[in-house]
Amino acid sequence: MDLMICGMCGAQHDTRAFKSCKICDDPRQYVPPDGQTWTTLREMQRSKKYSNVFAPDKYDSGVISIHTTPQVAIGQRALLLCTEGGNLLWDCLTYLDDVTVQAINELGGIAAIVISHPHYYSTALHWAAAFGCKVYLSAEDCEWIMRRGDAHVLWEEPRMDFLDGQVTAVKVGGHYRAVLREPTIGFCSSPRPLEAFKR
């Protein structure tokens, strides 16, 4: 919880002292005019100013958007995809607290986390530990992992099924080697499987 988190992109690094963020130093991102800032998950929790907001999709109750307020980093959002076979978290947020863990557990927990691209790597290992699950990252983007852990699974296939075929993640290219800026999620109600497209 005391590892450094980039204030611009929200990625947690595997150190307690850092001067530069590889993700933000990349030409596709930027460093704020005032320079790089750093925090930790513990500092964020102790500040008592952050919370995660849950918003069910108006068209499908099996899709729940989660975002942090006030905005953290670039304002990432995650999608909790709820299926009969369990729940999958598509992308991840930097902020995590006990209230969030309890709310998600009341919705059935998380069986797997799938992250579309490096701007969502965040504190994914903390999320994986909280829910006892794995974090699936595209092998093509492995150079951008700022903190590695046993919960990471690097997948190389162009598509991968989760939750007994209830969710399918698909790689289709983008501004990082594996994906585009934001994933497009197509959710098909049961008995048809959910397809999570990365394009």
N, C-alpha and C positions, 0 to 999 in steps of 0.2 A: 504493500500500500504506500510505501515511501519512495517508490521508483518514479523517476521524472516523467511527466506528461507534457508534451508540447502544447502550449496555449493556442497555437494557430490551427493545427490539424487534429489534435486530440490523441495522437499516438503515444502509447506508453513505451518508454525505453528501458533497457535492462541495466540502468545505472542510476546512481543518486546524484550525479553531477554531470552536466552536459552543456555544451556551448552551441551546438548546431543540430538541427533536425534534417536528416537526409530527405525526408518526404517534402519538407518545405523548401529545402535548398534546390530541389528539382525545378527546372524552368516552367513546368506545367502548374506549379503552385507558387507561392510567394511568401516572403517574410514581411511582416507588418512594418510600416515606416518607423515605428518606435523600437523595432528590434524584436528578437525572439524572447518570449516569456515562457516560464515553466511553472508547473504546480505538481501536486501529487494527489492521488485519490483521497488520502487521509486529510489533506488540507481542504479539499473540496467538501468532504463530509463534515468536517469540523466547522466550516463556515456557516452551515445550516441555511445557505441561501439557494441551494439547488434542489430540484425535485424532478422526477420523471413523470410525464403526462401520458396517459393511455387514452387512445381515441379509436373506437371501433370503426371499421370501414362502413360507410353508409349503404353500400351495396352487398357486402358479404360479412356477416358477423364472425366468420372464421379468420378474418384479417384484422389485426389490431396494430395500429401505428403507435410507436413510443418515441417521444423526444424529450429533451431536457430543457427545463426553463429555470433561470434565464439561459439563453443560448450558450452552449459550450462549443469551442472551436468553430468549425464552419457550419454548425447547426445540423449535424447528422441526425438521422432518424433511423430507427430499426423497425422491422415488421415482424410481429409474432404471428406465425401461420399456424392456426389451430386445426388439426385434423383428427379423425377417429383413431389414427395410429400414433398420436402424440403431437407435440408442438415443436416447430422449428423456428429459430430466430434467424431472420434474414438480415444480415448486417448487424452492427453492434454499436453501442454508445460508450462514451468515456465514463459517464457518471453511473455509479451503481451504489445502492444503499439497501439497508434491511427492508425498508418499505417496498422497494421495487421487487426484491426477492420474494417477499411475502405475497405481493399482488400476483406475480407470475406463477408462483406455486399454487395459488388458489385457482388459477386458470389451467393447471395441469403441468406446470414446470416447463423445462426445455430439454428435449432429447438430443438436439444437435444445433450448432450454430454454423451458418454458412455465410462467409463474408465475400462480398462482390469485388472489392478492391481496397488498396492500402489506406484510403481515408477512413475506413471503418475498422481497422485493426484495433484501435483504441485500447481498452483494458479487457480485451476478449478473454484473456487467461483468467482474470478474476471472475468473469461471468461463468466460464467453464467450471471453475472450482465451486462456485456457488450452486450450480445446478448439476454437477457431476456428469458433464457431457464433453464431447469433443468439439473443436473449432476447425472447420474445413476451409482451407485457403487454396487458391489456385497456385499450383507449383510454378507457373510462369512468373508469379509475383514474389517469389521467395526472397529476393534481394531487398525487399522493402519491409521485411519483418524486423522491427526494432527490438522486440523482446520475444525470444523463443521459449517454448515450453513443451512438455510431454503431451499436453492436450491438443497440440496442433497436428492436423493431418493435411499434408500437401497432396492434392489430387491432380492427376495429369489427364484424365479422360476428358473428352469434349462435353460429356454430360454425366450426371451422377444421380442415382435415385436414393431417396431417404424415406424413412418411416414406411417401409414395405411398399414403396412405390407411390405413396400419397403425395410426395413432393419430388420434383425433378429439377435440378439445377443445370443450366445449359450455358456453356461458354461460347460467345460469338464475337469476341474482339473488342478493342476500345483504346482509350488513351493510355492505359497501362497495358502491358502485353496481353493480359487475359481479358480485360473488360473495359467497358466505357464508363463514363462518369457516374451514372446512376443505373442501377438495374431496373428493368421493366419486369414487373411481376404480373403474371396472368394466373388468376385463381379460378379453378373450375370446381364447382361443387360436386360432392360425392354423388354417384360412384366414379366420376371422372377424376383423375389425379390432378394435383396442383403442379403447374409448371412455373419455375422461377427462371426467367430468361436474363442473361447478362448480355447486354448489347451496347 
